[in-house]
Amino acid sequence: MQGWKRGLGFIVLGVLTSMSLSRPAPNEQPSVGRPIALVGGMLIDGYGGLPFQDAVVLIKGNEVQAVGPVGSVPVPPDAYVIDTDGKTVLPGLMDMHVHLDILGHADYAYWFTKYRGRWLDLIMPIAARQLLMAGVTTVRDVGAELESIIEFKRRIERGQVPGPRLFVSGPFLQVAETISDYDKDFRWPVRDVADARAKVRKLVEAGVDLIKLIDQDRMPQEVVNAIVDEAHRHGRHVAAHAHREGEIIQGLQAGVDCFEHTGLATEPRYPDEVIRRIEQRNASLYWVPTLEGLYLYALTEQYPERLDDPRLKMTLPPDLYRDIRDSLRNVSQLEYFVLTKRRIPTLKTKFQQLRDAGVTLLVGTDSGIPMNFHFDSTWRELYTWQQLGVAPMDAIRAATFWPARLLRRPDLGVVAPGKKADVIVVDGNPLEDLRDLRHVVTVIKDGQIYVEDGRWVFMGEGRTK
């Protein structure tokens, strides 16, 4: 990333030299109230305009106070300065489809039986830390046991545990016939219109941010309508599976806000009638295609050494690591991926159909499903989009600016004065190659530093709100 400087090198050097003596020792957080200054890097602010070089991002409390070129933004004498020279500064990434109660294990029946009751104290904290280390500062958890995910969300908000900002659905709403004994904690059956409205109200009263709907093509249309209508009455958006044509059509008729996955299994493309109905919603319809988990299967089958990534061992207790790793011993035999090789050739066409239809595409990964680890799923989804023809800036905005719009949080997804201080620093230039998002060296969420120089530095309760 040479050649970025525009003759301001001596100014940057002077600023950094004058501030270096005031930096805390390694692993020591700047005191509450002390500003943080990111100085010298290229800034991608999330709005989609051209990035600018030699940027200063000044953070005060949990908000961005000022943004501008070096020399135009005064750096306070007591600021904690982070040198971003030669690096890229951008909004914290937002992953719109994760599962904090799973960590990549291949056998769901085994996992949800053995670890039932351990989500809050063991599994979710691991998933949340892995995501933060990867620069993911906001996630939408779309399916978990209600009490655990609500309490975990509150613990993060209170600053008791580190993790991304959570927007949660709690259990799926679906028909009873598709619920197994092992997954009944996070799947709620819906019988009729009255039951549908009652279940939505119960979830809203518990504190969910959205409603998750699956198998809606197996419900009467009036029941699907009731779920969506009741959710909207309470200001919650509805995310629905899009695996089958009927799921999409009934969801569209009911006014679902966001669809999940690139569906129709092995069908080569979306039927014209489905696309026609999607086009009628156009940009008001959000879609999370969750592509990389499917491509990851073929990659892992070819390069099984990725399952021995040291970050997996580093973030898991030894017995839990062995449990997950043993479940993935025979990648090609995993039942979860039985149709994947037939689905992969259809994905590029379907993804392009959605782009052409004008829907608002969002980055989401299905992170936590077999082999899809929280610490590397999000950058892989972005890179998959780049391979399928999406410009890197557009892919980045699908993981920053546009998710904030779905969540109705205009204070997130951009780096600008008055916005929440969710900022990451990447060693590289993701506008050239989105794989550079692997190299996250600094993570700041809500004004709190969690990762610096590529190391976890969070030491306890901070400023998070």
N, C-alpha and C positions, 0 to 999 in steps of 0.2 A: 504493500500500500504506500509506496514511495511517491513523491511528487504531489502530495496533497497540500503541502504548506504553501502559503502565498506571501512569503516574506515576513511572516510574523513569528518566526522561530525564536528570535531573541526575546520577544515580549513574553511568549509562553515560558521560556526558560527562566526569565526573571520572575514571573509570577510563581512558578513552581519552586524555585530556589528560595524565595522569600517565605513561602508557606511551609516548606518541608520540615522546618524545625518545630512547627506546631502540630505535626501529625501525631496521633496516639501510637503507642507501641502496637505491634501486630496482635490481632485478635481482640483489641480493645475498641469498643464502640465509642464514637464521639458522644459527648454528653448531650442529654436532651436539651433542645434549644439551640445547640450549636449548628450553624448552617453547613451544608455539604455542597462542594463545588466540583463538578465534573468539567475538566479543562482540557481543550485541545483537540478533541476528536471530531469525526464527521457525524452530524446529527441527521437522523431520519425521524421527523417529528410525528409521523402518522397521518398527516393530512394529505399526503400524496404528491406534494410539490417536490421540486428538486432539493436534494439534501444540501446542506451547506457545511463548509469545512471550518476548522478552528473554532468550534463551538464551545461556549460556556453554558452549562445548565446549573443554575443555582437553586438549591432546595432549602426550604426553611420549614421546620415542623414536618407535616405530612403532605405538603404541597410544593409544586414547582413555583418559585418566586420570580425568576427571570431567566430568559433564554436569549442568547445573542452571540455575535462573534467575540473572540478574545479582544479585549481593549474597550468593548462597548458595555460590558457588564462588570461593574466593580465587584471584586471578590473580597468579602469582609476579612479583616485581619485575623479573626478567630475561626475562619472556615476550615473545615476538614477537606483538604484538596485531594481529589483522585485524578491522577494523570491519565487522560484518555487519548493522548497523542498517538496517531497511527491506528486507532481503533474506531469502532462504530458505536454510537449511542442511539438507542431507540426505545420506544415504549416497551414495558414489560409485555411478554407474549400472553395471549389469551387462548385457551384451549376449550372449545365449546362442547366437547364430548369426552368425558373421562369417567372412570369408575374407581373411586378411592378404596373400595373394599376388595379389590383384586390386584394382584401383583405379577401377573404373567403366568400363573400356574395353568396347566393344561386340562385338569380334571375338575370341572365345576362341582359335580356332585360330592367329590372328596373334599374340595376346598371349603365349600359353604357348610359342610357338616363338621369338619374338624375345627375350623376357626370361628364357628358361630359364637358370638359373645366376645370375640377378641378384636372386633373392628375398631373400637374407640381407643383402646390402650396400646394396640400393637400394629394393626395393618394400616389404618388411615394415617397415623403419624409418619410412617415410612413413605407411603405414597406421596404425601404432601411435601415432605422434604426433598424427595427425588424431583418433583416438579419444580420447586423453587430453585434448586441447584441448576436446572436446565433453563432458567430464565422465564418460567411460566408463573406469572404473578396473579392471574385470575383464571378460574376454571368454572365450568358448568358440570356438576356431577349429576348424571342423568340415570340414577337408579341405585338405591341403597336402602338399607333398613332405616326406618324413619327416625327413631329416637337417637340412634348412633350418629347419623349424618347431621341432624339438627344440633346435637350437643357438640359435635366436632366443629361445626361452623361457628358456634358461639365461643368455643375455646380459642379458636383462631382470632375472632373479633376482639376477645378480651386480652389477647397477647399472651395467652398461657402456653400455646404451642405454635411453632412456626409452620406456615403453610400459605398457599395462594388464597386470595380472596375467593370465597365460595358462593356460588349460586346453585341451589340444590333442588331436586325434584322429589326426593324420597322415593317411595315405591312406584313401580309402573302401575298403570291401570289397564286391565285386560280382561279377557274372558277366562272363566275358571278352568276350562278344559286344557289350557296351555300352561298350567302352573304345576310344577313338580314339588314333591315334599321338601326337597333341599333348598328351594328358592322361594318358599312362601313368605319369608321375612321381607323380601323386597318386591313382591308381586301381589297386588291386591285385585281380587276378582270384582267385576261389576256385573250386576244381575239385570238391572232395568234402569229406566230414566231416573226414578226417585233415588235409587242406590247410587247412580252415577253422580248426581248432584251432592248427595250426602258425603260421598268419598272425597270429592273435590273440596268441600267445605272443611272436612276433617284435616286434610293436608294443609290447606291454607291456614287454619287455626293453629296448626303445629309450627308453622313458620317457613313453609317451602316458598321458593322463588318462582317456580314454574311447575307445570303438570306434564308428566311423561305418559304417553299413550302408545300402546303397541297392539298388534293384531286387531286393529279397528275394523278390518274387512270381515271379521267374524262376529261383529256386533251389529244390531239393527242401526240404521242410519240415525234414528232419533236418539239413541243412546250416545252415539258419537257427538251429535249436535249438542246434547245436554252437557257433556263433559267440557266441550270447548266454550259453550255459552257461560257456564258457571265459572270457569276459570277466568274468562274475560270480565265477568261481573266483579270479580275480586282483584282485578288488575294483574293477573298472572298470564304469561304466554304459555302456549301449548306446543310441545315438541312431540313428534310422532314418527314411528318407524315408516320406512318407505321401501320395504323389501319386496312387496308385491304390488301389482297394478291396482288391486282393489283397495289396499291400504292408502295408496296415493289418492285415488279418486274420492273415496269416502272422506279422507282427511281434508281434501280441497273443498268438498261440498260443505263440510262443517266449519271451515275457516281456520284450520290449523295454521299456526304462525311459522313453524320451522319443521322441516323434515330431516330425518337422520338416515345416513347410509346411501350408497349407490346401489339400488336394488334390482329387482327382476332377475336375480340369480344368473342363469345362463342365457337369458334372452339377449340377442345381439344388440338391441337398442330399445329405447322407450317407444311405445306405439304412438302414432301421430295424434290420436285422441288425447292421450295423457299429456303430450307436449302442448297441444292446443289449450287444454285446461290450465296447465302451468303458466302459459304465456298470458292468460287472462289476469293472473295475479302479478306477474312480472316482478319488479323490484320490491314489492311489498312482501314477497315470500322469501324466507330465509331457508338455506339448505346447507347441511353439514355432511359432505360426501364420505368422510372417513375412509380414505383410499389406502393409506400407507400400511395399515394392518394386513391388507391382502397382499400387496407387493412384498411385504416383509416375509411372508411365508416362503416365497421362492428364494429370496435372498438368504434366509436362514438355512434353508435346505442346501443351498450351494455353499454357504460359508457358516457352518455351525459354530465356528469359534466365537461368533458374536454373543453366544449364550454364556461365554466365560468372561464377559466384560467385567473388569475389576470394580466398576461402579455398582454392579449388582451385589458382589460380595461385601463391598464397603458399607452398603446401606442396609444390609440384612443381618440378623442374628444367624450364626452358622447353621443351626438346625433348620431354620426357615429357608435359607439359601439352598441347602441340600434338598429339601422337600420340593421346591420349585424347579431346581435344576434336574432332579431325577424325573420329574413329570414330563420334561421336554427331551428325554433321551432319544426318542425315535420320532423326529420331526415329521417325516413323510407319512407316519401312521396316525397322526392326530386326527381324531374324528371331527374336531371343530373346523378343520380346513378341507373337508372331503370334496367340496365343490369349488374350492378356490382356483385351481388350475383351469377350470372351465370358465370361471368368472373373469379372470384377469384380462383375456383378450377383448372383453366387452366394455371394460371400464373407460378406456379413452374416448370411445364414441359417446357413451352416456354422459360422461363429464362434459364433453363439448356440447352436447345437446342442452344440458342445463345452463351452460354459459351462454349459448345462443338464445335461450329462452328468456334471458335477462333476470334470472333470480339472483338474489344476493347470497353468494357463496361464502361460507365461514369455515375456518380451520377447526377441525375436531378430529380426534384420533382413535376413539374407542380404547384409549390407553388403559392398560390393565388386563386386556384379554390375553389369551395365550401368546407368549413370546413378545408381547408388545409392552415394553417396560416404560414406566413414567419418565425416566431420565433421558430418553432419547426419542420418544414418539413424536413430539411436536415439531422438531426441526425436520424429521423425516417426512412428515406430512407436507410441510412447506416445500421441501426439495422435490417431492413427488409432483406437486403442482407445477413446479418449474419444468420438470421433465415432460409434462403434458402440455406445455406451451404457455403457461401463465407467466407474465412478467414478474420478476422478483418484487418490485414495489407493490404490485397488486396483491401478491400472495401475503406480503407482510401486513398490508392493510386488512386482509381477511383474518388476520390473527391479532389485530389491534383495534383499528378504527371501527370496523363494521360490527364486531361482537359487542362493542360498547353501545352501539345503536340498538341492537336487539335487546340488550339488557336495560335499556333506557338509563344509561349511566354516562352522560356526556362528559363527566369529570374523569373518565378512564379512556385508555386507548390512544392518547396523544401526549406529547411532551410540550407543554405550553403553560404560561403563567396562570395560576389559579387552578390548575388541574392536579389530581392526585399524583404524588411522587412515586409512580411505578416506572422505574427506569432500569434498563440493563445496558451493559457494555459488552461488545463482542470483539474478539481479536480477529479481525478480518473485515471483508467488505461483502455483506450478504447481497448487495445489489449486483455483484458479479457472480456469486455462487452462494445459494442459500445453504449449502453445507457448512458455510462458515458459522452458522448459528449453533453449531456444535461447541464452539469455543467461547462459551460465556465466561467472562472473567469478573464481572461485577453484577450483583442483583440487589436492587433497592426496591422495596415494596412499602408503600405508605410512609416513605421517609426513613425507613429502617434498613440498614445495610445487613444483608444476610450472607452474601458471597463477595469476597474481594480478592483480587489476584488469583482467582480460580479456587479459593479456599473458603470453606464454610467458617464464618466468623461470628454468627449469631450466638450471643452469650446468655440470653435470658429475656425477660420481659422487656418490651420496648414501647414504641409510640403507637403501635397499630390500633386502629379503631374500626 
